[in-house]
């Protein structure tokens, strides 16, 4: 068995990578919305914080009634309990990654989690 997994999602409007990659500590989705589109519902989470990574385009996220503008190269963290809804700008599509991880679960990271081989 390999110690890695790989997929290609080119040309997909939305794909969740949890099952495709066998993820065990996070959910990652790749998302594309055309200009003027939006997530069709407001939502929060029970325990997962979300990190939105804007790859292309622009839009906004409404978080607990506050409008947060987003553009390519922005990173946005949203607490689990926050009500959120994402929209592409009227004049621009938006492509982004969304990473979900259990809030408060990170104990080691980067060099602190590395082991010399």
C-alpha positions in Angstrom: 0.0 0.0 0.0 1.3 3.5 -0.9 1.8 6.2 1.7 0.1 8.8 -0.5 -2.9 9.3 -2.7 -3.4 11.6 -5.7 -6.4 12.8 -7.8 -6.9 15.4 -10.5 -10.0 17.5 -10.4 -9.5 19.8 -13.4 -12.8 21.0 -14.8 -14.9 20.1 -11.8 -17.2 22.8 -10.3 -17.3 21.2 -6.9 -15.5 18.2 -5.5 -15.0 17.0 -1.9 -11.6 15.2 -1.5 -12.3 13.4 1.8 -13.2 10.0 0.2 -11.2 10.5 -3.0 -7.9 11.0 -1.1 -8.7 9.0 2.1 -8.4 12.0 4.3 -8.4 11.3 8.0 -8.0 14.7 9.7 -9.6 17.2 7.4 -12.1 17.7 4.6 -11.0 19.7 1.5 -13.2 20.8 -1.2 -12.4 22.5 -4.6 -15.2 24.9 -5.6 -16.1 27.1 -8.6 -19.1 29.4 -8.8 -20.0 31.5 -11.8 -20.5 35.3 -11.5 -23.6 36.1 -9.5 -24.0 32.7 -8.0 -24.0 31.9 -4.3 -24.1 29.0 -1.9 -27.9 28.4 -1.7 -28.0 28.2 2.2 -26.7 29.8 5.3 -24.9 27.3 7.5 -22.7 26.8 10.6 -20.8 23.8 11.8 -20.9 21.6 15.0 -17.2 21.4 15.5 -15.3 22.2 12.3 -13.7 25.6 11.5 -13.4 26.4 7.8 -10.5 28.0 6.0 -11.4 29.5 2.6 -8.5 30.0 0.2 -9.5 32.2 -2.8 -7.7 31.0 -5.9 -9.3 33.1 -8.6 -11.9 35.8 -9.0 -13.8 37.7 -6.3 -16.9 37.6 -4.1 -18.0 38.0 -0.5 -18.8 36.0 2.5 -21.6 37.0 4.8 -20.6 36.0 8.4 -23.1 36.6 11.2 -24.6 39.5 9.2 -21.2 41.1 8.3 -20.2 41.2 4.6 -16.5 40.3 4.1 -15.1 41.0 0.6 -12.9 38.3 -0.9 -10.4 38.3 -3.8 -7.7 36.1 -5.3 -5.0 35.2 -2.7 -7.2 35.9 0.3 -7.4 33.4 3.2 -10.4 33.5 5.5 -10.9 31.4 8.7 -14.5 31.0 10.0 -15.3 29.7 13.5 -17.6 26.7 13.6 -20.5 28.5 15.3 -20.5 31.4 12.8 -23.4 31.6 10.3 -21.9 31.9 6.8 -22.9 32.1 3.2 -20.5 32.7 0.2 -21.3 34.6 -3.0 -19.4 35.2 -6.2 -19.3 38.8 -7.3 -21.9 39.9 -9.9 -19.1 40.5 -12.4 -16.7 37.7 -11.6 -16.7 34.0 -11.0 -14.8 32.7 -7.9 -12.7 29.6 -7.5 -11.7 28.6 -4.0 -10.6 25.8 -1.7 -12.4 25.1 1.6 -10.6 23.2 4.3 -12.6 21.9 7.3 -10.7 20.8 10.4 -11.9 20.2 14.0 -11.4 23.5 15.9 -8.8 23.3 18.6 -7.3 20.0 17.3 -4.0 21.2 16.0 -1.2 20.2 18.4 1.9 20.1 16.3 2.6 21.7 12.9 5.3 22.5 10.3 8.8 21.7 11.7 7.4 20.8 15.2 5.6 17.8 13.6 8.5 16.7 11.4 10.6 13.7 12.1 14.0 13.3 10.4 14.0 10.2 8.1 
